[in-house]
Amino acid sequence: MTLKSRMERVEWKVAENSCDSAQNRAADPRVQQAVNDPYTWATEYTRTHNSHWLEEGRPSPYEPIPKKCYLEVVFTILLLERIWWWEKSRDMMLTWACVAYLTLEAMKVAGREVLFQTQKEDKAAELVKYAKCLYQNQPGFLRQAFPLAKAIDQQPALSLEFRNGSRIIGIPGGANQIRPFRPWGYLNDESSFQPDAGECFHEALSAVRGKIIFNSSAAPGWYADARRDIIRNE
């Protein structure tokens, strides 16, 4: 056997053992309790980032998603149906909640691809950054149970990849941006401000195999009309 073959065999064995170890850790009762439902994970086992924490008199820029009754309902009903459309205000933390739900799904279920889409690429990168923040700010035992494909600071701005084959990808607005993918989950954020949100919705219906979530602040346009079953003949 050549030196190269030996090295490849060693690398394969290390990867196999690492995968087995991660699966064993994921089966730990403490891990299962933490990730059993998204509300528990988001409110007790990870933290968001608030850049206005000092002005708001908060003790730290990093805090769990708050235990609000409406957020418990949001996390619960996200499990029930394939498609959800949300209207939000700035302080409701609905975007964080949607990102948390989809991040947890990618983290604990192997091979799940998730798309985050919003107006522009830099905004899409911000959504992926939310996911990275939630992953990084959970306890070490959860990061060990659900490891990344590579260190978080080595991952591109528009993606977060897990060792289990799952990945989160950020894309800018446009139905054509969805077409190269066949994701399990899809979040369209600030849909009211995407001119072709309607086309994105119809593309998502055929491309996405699991959850489809549209989430937006209020504004006139296709999303507001569609939410109210309004058809305009223009």
Secondary structure, DSSP 8 states (H G I E B T S, - for coil): --HHHHHHHHHHHHHHHHHHHHHHHHTSHHHHHHHSSHHHHHHHS--EE-TTTTTTT-S-SEE-----HHHHHHHHHHTT-SEEEEEE-TTS-HHHHHHHHHHHHHHHSTT-EEEEEESSHHHHHHHHHHHHHHHHTS-HHHHHHS-BSS-GGGS-TTEEEBTTS-EEEEEES-HHHHTT---SEEEEESGGG-TTHHHHHHHHHHH-SS-EEEEEE--SSHHHHHHTT-----
